[in-house]
Amino acid sequence: MSDVWADLAGQDDAVVTLRRAALAADAIVRGEQVPAGAMTHAWLFTGPPGSGRSVAARSFAAALQCAAGGCGVCPACHTVLGGTHADVRFVVPEGLSIAVSEMRALVLRAASSPTQGRWQVLLVEDADRLTEAAGNALLKAIEEPPPRTVFLLCTPSTHPDDISVTIRSRCRVVALGTPNIESIARVLVERDGIAPAEAQWAAAAAQGHVGRARRLARDPEARARREQVLGLPRKLTNVSAAFDAAATLIAASEAEAAASVAELSAKEKAELETALGAGGTGKGSAGAARGTAGILKDLERRQKSRATRAQRDALDRALMDLAGLYRDVLALTLRSPARPIHADRAELARAAADRWTPESTLRRLEAVLACRDAIDANVKPRIAVESMMLSLWQG
């Protein structure tokens, strides 16, 4: 496939729904009558991490702006998918939450008429990070929508912890599931040119996360960090080793996060400094430089917040790798025919299965999942990880 839906792995039902809505939206633009409910102004994309929530929303936004319903090759499709379309606003949290001031400004801009005669689109990635005030600002806009504005929201689920009940009730829900290994592998082969065997391995190791599978298949450093994380359980020989393993896991997560944001942060700072006249030699340069300190400080604050979020995301991926390993051990102890997640670590899993009982393996798996819950509840990551490592050592 070469259309805008090509990157959605294993979400055939959702694609059918969105294609139909895009056709109805095109008919509305052309002044035709469409059946009630064929197209709506607010959509909620739900699904577990890696299922493609934001990819589906971005693809739908492109289809709305494309006269052919998402051909994937026209300027409208290219600019939306590239994040530069004039009528599509993207809200991507820089930190752990989306502030009310940011949401009010974006809602105001989205209420204007589309410049290219089709739709104004406001796409909110991680809408579960909206503060209560930001959610209320968005709710008011959804309750009184401009005639040619579409709101696309992405959250893990429809649970009230992720999105308010009132916003949920005014949206059409597109539920995405965890894509299967074959679907992810097929996307890696067809779009990224990954060898079939390597794509199959990466798809399994990523546990249904398309972006993670791509990184594992293409980035040697990502594979090395995974190896480091999966090697930690066999190093848990005493209390001191448990604390060392916790430090190693935190350091690996910080390294991955730093690598993921370093290039963007450097580019942002360079562009801002250039826009503010860095390197100027005129009479007013010194005064202008003094006046830019606050702007640069604000950028640094936002970048620090984004780095914190990236560290948490990287740590969560590492914890899921560990959980997958203990799941493989549990499957072996119970003689389950389930396909292993970490097929390349089968020898390690078999050795652990020979030593541990199913009950102790399950306790270890639960310790990893409890660590994820603790971090979600704002327990300091280092404390949560150290507690987990002690539990893993004790069994």
C-alpha positions as CSV (number, residue, x, y, z in Angstrom):
1,M,0.0,0.0,0.0
2,S,1.1,3.6,-0.7
3,D,-1.8,5.5,0.8
4,V,-1.9,7.2,4.2
5,W,-3.1,4.0,6.0
6,A,0.1,2.0,5.1
7,D,1.7,2.5,8.5
8,L,-1.2,1.1,10.5
9,A,-0.4,-2.5,11.3
10,G,-3.2,-5.0,12.0
11,Q,-6.0,-2.4,12.3
12,D,-8.2,-3.3,9.3
13,D,-11.5,-2.6,11.0
14,A,-10.4,0.8,12.1
15,V,-9.2,1.6,8.6
16,V,-12.5,0.7,7.1
17,T,-14.3,3.0,9.5
18,L,-12.0,5.9,8.9
19,R,-12.0,5.5,5.1
20,R,-15.8,5.7,5.1
21,A,-15.8,8.8,7.3
22,A,-13.2,10.4,5.1
23,L,-15.5,9.8,2.0
24,A,-18.4,11.3,3.9
25,A,-16.2,14.3,4.9
26,D,-15.3,14.9,1.3
27,A,-19.0,14.8,0.3
28,I,-19.7,17.5,3.0
29,V,-16.9,19.7,1.5
30,R,-18.6,19.4,-1.9
31,G,-21.9,20.5,-0.4
32,E,-23.6,17.1,-0.6
33,Q,-25.9,15.6,2.0
34,V,-24.6,12.6,4.0
35,P,-26.4,10.2,6.3
36,A,-26.5,11.2,10.0
37,G,-23.4,10.0,11.8
38,A,-21.4,9.2,8.7
39,M,-19.0,12.0,9.8
40,T,-18.6,13.6,13.2
41,H,-16.6,16.5,14.5
42,A,-14.9,14.7,17.5
43,W,-13.1,11.4,17.4
44,L,-11.4,9.4,20.2
45,F,-8.6,7.0,19.2
46,T,-7.9,4.4,22.0
47,G,-5.5,1.5,22.3
48,P,-2.5,0.2,24.2
49,P,1.0,1.8,23.7
50,G,2.4,1.0,20.3
51,S,-1.0,0.2,18.7
52,G,-0.8,3.2,16.5
53,R,-3.2,5.7,18.1
54,S,-1.4,8.8,16.9
55,V,-0.6,7.2,13.5
56,A,-4.3,6.5,13.0
57,A,-5.3,10.0,13.9
58,R,-2.6,11.6,11.7
59,S,-3.6,9.3,8.8
60,F,-7.2,10.3,9.3
61,A,-6.2,14.0,9.3
62,A,-4.4,13.5,6.0
63,A,-7.4,11.8,4.5
64,L,-9.7,14.7,5.6
65,Q,-7.4,17.2,3.8
66,C,-7.0,15.0,0.7
67,A,-9.4,15.3,-2.2
68,A,-8.8,11.6,-2.9
69,G,-9.5,10.4,0.7
70,G,-5.8,9.8,1.6
71,C,-3.9,9.0,-1.5
72,G,-0.5,9.4,0.3
73,V,1.2,11.2,-2.6
74,C,-0.5,14.6,-2.9
75,P,0.8,17.8,-1.2
76,A,-2.0,17.7,1.3
77,C,-1.1,14.2,2.4
78,H,2.6,15.0,2.5
79,T,2.2,18.2,4.6
80,V,-0.2,16.6,7.1
81,L,2.0,13.5,7.6
82,G,5.0,15.8,7.8
83,G,3.4,18.0,10.4
84,T,3.4,21.2,8.3
85,H,-0.2,21.5,7.0
86,A,-1.6,25.0,7.7
87,D,-5.0,23.6,8.8
88,V,-3.8,20.8,11.1
89,R,-2.7,21.6,14.6
90,F,-0.8,19.0,16.5
91,V,-0.8,19.0,20.3
92,V,2.1,16.8,21.5
93,P,2.9,17.1,25.2
94,E,6.3,18.5,25.8
95,G,6.2,17.2,29.4
96,L,4.0,15.3,31.7
97,S,0.8,17.4,31.1
98,I,-0.9,19.7,28.6
99,A,-1.5,23.1,30.2
100,V,-4.8,25.1,29.9
101,S,-3.1,28.1,28.3
102,E,-1.8,25.9,25.5
103,M,-5.2,24.3,24.9
104,R,-7.1,27.6,24.9
105,A,-4.7,29.1,22.3
106,L,-5.0,26.0,20.1
107,V,-8.8,25.8,20.4
108,L,-9.0,29.5,19.4
109,R,-6.9,28.9,16.3
110,A,-8.8,25.8,15.3
111,A,-12.1,27.7,15.4
112,S,-11.0,29.7,12.3
113,S,-12.0,28.8,8.8
114,P,-9.8,26.4,6.9
115,T,-7.4,28.2,4.6
116,Q,-7.6,25.5,1.9
117,G,-11.4,25.1,2.0
118,R,-11.6,21.7,3.6
119,W,-11.2,21.2,7.4
120,Q,-9.5,22.6,10.4
121,V,-8.1,19.7,12.5
122,L,-6.9,19.8,16.1
123,L,-5.1,16.5,16.9
124,V,-4.2,15.9,20.5
125,E,-1.7,13.1,21.1
126,D,-1.8,11.8,24.7
127,A,-5.0,13.5,25.6
128,D,-4.9,11.6,28.9
129,R,-2.2,14.2,29.9
130,L,-4.7,17.1,29.8
131,T,-4.9,18.9,33.0
132,E,-8.5,19.3,34.4
133,A,-8.6,22.9,33.3
134,A,-7.2,22.1,29.8
135,G,-9.8,19.3,29.5
136,N,-12.6,21.8,30.3
137,A,-11.3,24.2,27.7
138,L,-11.4,21.5,25.1
139,L,-14.8,20.2,26.2
140,K,-16.3,23.7,25.6
141,A,-15.0,23.7,22.1
142,I,-16.3,20.2,21.4
143,E,-19.7,21.1,22.8
144,E,-19.9,24.1,20.5
145,P,-17.9,23.0,17.5
146,P,-17.2,25.3,14.5
147,P,-18.8,24.0,11.3
148,R,-15.6,22.8,9.7
149,T,-13.4,21.9,12.6
150,V,-12.6,18.3,13.6
151,F,-11.1,17.2,16.9
152,L,-9.0,14.1,17.0
153,L,-8.0,12.8,20.5
154,C,-5.7,9.9,21.4
155,T,-5.8,8.1,24.8
156,P,-5.0,4.6,26.1
157,S,-8.6,3.9,26.9
158,T,-12.0,5.4,27.6
159,H,-11.6,5.0,31.3
160,P,-12.3,8.2,33.3
161,D,-8.6,8.2,34.4
162,D,-7.6,8.7,30.8
163,I,-10.4,10.9,29.5
164,S,-13.3,12.7,31.1
165,V,-16.7,11.1,30.8
166,T,-18.2,14.2,29.3
167,I,-15.5,14.5,26.5
168,R,-15.8,10.7,25.9
169,S,-19.6,11.0,25.4
170,R,-19.2,13.6,22.7
171,C,-16.7,11.6,20.6
172,R,-16.9,8.7,18.2
173,V,-14.5,6.0,19.5
174,V,-12.1,4.2,17.3
175,A,-10.7,1.3,19.4
176,L,-7.3,-0.1,18.2
177,G,-6.0,-3.4,19.4
178,T,-2.5,-4.7,19.9
179,P,-1.3,-5.6,16.4
180,N,-0.1,-9.2,15.9
181,I,3.5,-10.1,15.2
182,E,2.8,-10.9,11.5
183,S,1.2,-7.5,10.9
184,I,4.1,-5.6,12.4
185,A,6.7,-7.7,10.6
186,R,4.9,-7.1,7.3
187,V,5.0,-3.4,7.8
188,L,8.7,-3.5,8.7
189,V,9.4,-5.5,5.5
190,E,7.3,-3.6,3.1
191,R,7.9,0.0,4.4
192,D,11.3,-0.1,6.0
193,G,13.0,-2.8,3.9
194,I,13.9,-5.0,6.9
195,A,14.8,-8.6,6.2
196,P,11.9,-10.9,6.9
197,A,13.7,-12.9,9.7
198,E,14.9,-9.8,11.5
199,A,11.5,-8.2,11.1
200,Q,9.8,-11.2,12.7
201,W,12.3,-11.2,15.6
202,A,11.8,-7.4,16.2
203,A,8.0,-7.7,16.0
204,A,8.0,-10.4,18.7
205,A,10.5,-8.6,20.9
206,A,8.6,-5.4,20.8
207,Q,5.4,-7.0,22.3
208,G,3.0,-5.3,19.9
209,H,4.7,-1.9,19.8
210,V,5.3,-0.9,16.2
211,G,7.6,2.0,16.9
212,R,9.7,-0.2,19.3
213,A,9.9,-2.9,16.7
214,R,11.3,-0.4,14.2
215,R,13.9,0.8,16.6
216,L,15.0,-2.7,17.5
217,A,15.3,-3.7,13.8
218,R,17.2,-0.6,12.8
219,D,19.2,0.7,15.8
220,P,22.1,-1.3,17.1
221,E,22.2,0.8,20.3
222,A,18.5,0.0,21.0
223,R,19.3,-3.7,20.7
224,A,22.4,-3.3,23.0
225,R,20.3,-1.6,25.7
226,R,17.7,-4.4,25.5
227,E,20.5,-7.0,25.9
228,Q,21.7,-5.1,29.0
229,V,18.2,-5.0,30.5
230,L,17.5,-8.7,29.9
231,G,20.8,-9.6,31.4
232,L,20.0,-8.1,34.8
233,P,18.1,-11.0,36.3
234,R,21.0,-13.3,36.4
235,K,23.1,-10.7,38.2
236,L,20.7,-10.5,41.2
237,T,22.9,-12.6,43.6
238,N,22.6,-10.4,46.7
239,V,21.3,-7.1,48.1
240,S,24.2,-5.1,46.8
241,A,23.8,-6.6,43.3
242,A,20.1,-5.7,43.4
243,F,20.9,-2.0,44.0
244,D,23.5,-2.1,41.3
245,A,21.0,-3.6,38.9
246,A,18.6,-0.8,39.7
247,A,21.2,1.8,39.0
248,T,22.0,0.0,35.7
249,L,18.4,0.0,34.6
250,I,17.9,3.6,35.4
251,A,21.1,4.6,33.6
252,A,20.1,2.6,30.5
253,S,16.7,4.3,30.4
254,E,18.3,7.7,30.8
255,A,20.7,7.0,28.0
256,E,17.9,5.9,25.7
257,A,15.9,9.0,26.6
258,A,18.8,11.4,26.1
259,A,19.5,9.9,22.7
260,S,15.9,10.3,21.6
261,V,15.6,14.0,22.5
262,A,19.2,15.3,22.0
263,E,18.9,16.0,18.3
264,L,15.6,17.8,18.6
265,S,16.6,19.8,21.6
266,A,19.8,21.0,19.9
267,K,17.9,21.9,16.7
268,E,15.3,23.9,18.7
269,K,18.0,25.8,20.6
270,A,19.9,26.6,17.4
271,E,16.8,27.8,15.6
272,L,15.7,29.9,18.5
273,E,19.1,31.5,18.9
274,T,19.2,32.3,15.2
275,A,15.7,33.8,15.3
276,L,16.8,36.0,18.2
277,G,19.8,37.3,16.4
278,A,22.6,35.2,18.0
279,G,26.0,36.2,16.5
280,G,24.9,39.7,15.6
281,T,27.5,42.5,15.8
282,G,25.3,45.6,15.5
283,K,24.8,48.3,18.2
284,G,21.6,46.7,19.5
285,S,23.0,43.2,19.7
286,A,24.1,43.3,23.3
287,G,20.8,44.7,24.5
288,A,18.9,42.2,22.4
289,A,20.9,39.3,23.8
290,R,20.1,40.4,27.3
291,G,16.4,40.4,26.5
292,T,16.4,36.9,25.1
293,A,17.6,35.2,28.3
294,G,14.0,34.6,29.5
295,I,13.0,33.1,26.2
296,L,15.9,30.7,26.2
297,K,15.2,29.8,29.8
298,D,11.6,28.9,28.9
299,L,12.8,26.7,26.1
300,E,15.2,24.9,28.5
301,R,12.3,24.4,30.9
302,R,10.2,22.8,28.2
303,Q,13.1,20.7,27.0
304,K,13.7,19.5,30.6
305,S,10.1,18.5,31.0
306,R,10.2,16.6,27.7
307,A,13.3,14.8,28.8
308,T,11.6,13.7,32.0
309,R,8.8,12.3,30.0
310,A,11.2,10.6,27.6
311,Q,13.0,9.0,30.6
312,R,9.7,7.6,32.0
313,D,8.8,6.2,28.6
314,A,12.2,4.6,28.1
315,L,12.0,3.1,31.6
316,D,8.6,1.7,30.9
317,R,9.8,0.0,27.7
318,A,12.7,-1.6,29.7
319,L,10.2,-2.8,32.3
320,M,8.1,-4.4,29.6
321,D,11.2,-6.2,28.3
322,L,11.7,-7.6,31.8
323,A,8.1,-8.5,32.1
324,G,8.3,-10.3,28.8
325,L,11.3,-12.3,30.0
326,Y,9.5,-13.5,33.2
327,R,6.5,-14.3,31.1
328,D,8.6,-16.5,28.9
329,V,10.0,-18.3,32.0
330,L,6.4,-18.8,33.4
331,A,5.3,-20.2,30.0
332,L,8.2,-22.7,30.2
333,T,7.5,-23.8,33.8
334,L,3.8,-24.3,32.9
335,R,4.7,-26.0,29.6
336,S,2.6,-23.6,27.7
337,P,2.7,-23.7,23.9
338,A,2.7,-19.9,23.7
339,R,5.2,-18.3,21.4
340,P,8.1,-16.7,23.4
341,I,8.5,-13.0,23.4
342,H,12.3,-13.0,23.6
343,A,13.0,-16.0,21.4
344,D,16.7,-15.0,21.3
345,R,16.9,-15.4,25.1
346,A,15.4,-18.9,25.1
347,E,18.5,-20.4,26.8
348,L,18.3,-17.9,29.7
349,A,14.6,-18.5,30.1
350,R,15.0,-22.3,30.2
351,A,17.8,-22.0,32.8
352,A,15.5,-19.8,35.0
353,A,12.6,-22.2,34.5
354,D,14.7,-25.1,35.8
355,R,15.5,-23.2,39.0
356,W,12.2,-21.3,39.8
357,T,8.8,-22.6,40.7
358,P,5.8,-21.2,38.8
359,E,4.7,-19.4,42.0
360,S,8.1,-17.6,42.4
361,T,8.2,-16.7,38.7
362,L,4.7,-15.2,38.9
363,R,5.8,-13.2,42.0
364,R,8.7,-11.8,39.9
365,L,6.4,-10.9,37.0
366,E,4.0,-9.2,39.4
367,A,6.9,-7.2,40.9
368,V,7.7,-5.8,37.5
369,L,4.1,-4.8,36.8
370,A,3.8,-3.3,40.3
371,C,6.9,-1.2,39.6
372,R,5.1,0.2,36.5
373,D,2.0,1.0,38.6
374,A,4.1,2.7,41.2
375,I,5.8,5.0,38.7
376,D,2.4,5.8,37.2
377,A,1.4,6.8,40.7
378,N,4.4,9.2,40.8
379,V,6.6,7.2,43.0
380,K,10.2,8.3,42.2
381,P,11.5,5.9,39.6
382,R,14.7,5.0,41.4
383,I,12.8,4.0,44.6
384,A,10.3,2.0,42.6
385,V,13.0,0.2,40.6
386,E,15.2,-0.6,43.7
387,S,12.1,-2.1,45.4
388,M,11.4,-4.2,42.3
389,M,15.0,-5.4,42.1
390,L,14.9,-6.6,45.7
391,S,11.7,-8.4,45.0
392,L,13.2,-10.1,42.0
393,W,16.2,-11.2,44.0
394,Q,14.1,-12.6,46.8
395,G,11.7,-14.3,44.4
